[in-house]
Amino acid sequence: MTSMIDVVFLLLVFFVWTSSFDKPESDLASRVAVSPAPTEPTEPDEAESKATETSATFMANRREELVIRILAGPDGLRYQVGAVAIPDASQLRAKLKRLATLRRNSIVIIDPDDTITAEKCIEVFDAARSEGFANVLFAVDAPPEP
Amino acid sequence: MTPMIDIVFLLIIFFLVSSHLSRQETRHPVTLAEASSGEPPEADASPITLTLDADSQLFFGGDPITLDQVSSRIRTWTTGRDADAASESNKVRFRIDRVVPYATVEAVLRQLADVGIRDVAIVVNPRRTQGPLSGATAQ
């Protein structure tokens, strides 16, 4: 009897010790979107034909991007999708839902103001992912020139 | 015979427990944000874990570091694993306390981008209930 109690006691200690009381965690896959640093203008004569081509690709890429700004207003948060201002969270959600049916393959870039907390950023991030956008990124401004 | 089995059993317990605790030591306690679209982390991958706590203190695994040390720590980490620092396969799990302002988060993301790491997974607590941005108004 005593040895059985020993074993049971050891098992009890083992399971208490190894059980994790941390909350489960999950990952939101993301990438970092770095805004391009302003570049020096290149030599005009040589780069002219290339420039039109590059700007065409650039504009094509731009069209695929959907930038959501999160702005800190005097009375709470405001949002801006592309150039369209959106006053509150529920309308943002509705807007994202409509956009997701049209442009599901777009890259969504979230660009919050500096003072917005991580929680609010992740809320918008989560909303975009929940609506079906596969590529959601956080924007990082290019470092200021020294 | 019995005392030997006792000892062996104790040794097994010791190693199981110590390996379990060493896995947990990268989890600096922070209050993560909640999200419903998260995926469970890959079990076999051993990505770099960065933690940003409520006081904007940054941790690399369990070690407190400054913002300037991020790139050098990541380079050391990848060199130790014989990998390329700018490799596409490098993945960072980023645990952010929910109260940290985005300016601080952005500074860390910029450091990661400078090293060449673009694959950053934001770690959250899974949410069961509906949040403020998910709701019936969308229908």
Interface residues (C-beta under 8 A of the other chain):
Chain A: L10 V13 F14 W17 T18 S20 D22 K23 P24 E25 S26 D27 L28 A29 S30 R31 V32 V34 A89 S90 Q91 L92 R93 A94 K97 P112 D113 D114 T115 I116 T117 A118 E119 C121 I122 E123 V124 F125 D126 A127 R129 S130 F138 A139 V140 D141 P143
Chain B: F9 L10 I13 L16 V17 H20 Q24 R27 L32 A33 E34 A35 S36 S37 G38 E39 P40 P41 L52 R93 R95 I96 D97 R98 V99 V100 P101 Y102 A103 V105 E106 L109 R110 L112 A113 I117 R118 D119 V120 A121 I122 V123 V124 N125 P126 G131 P132 L133 S134 G135 T137 A138
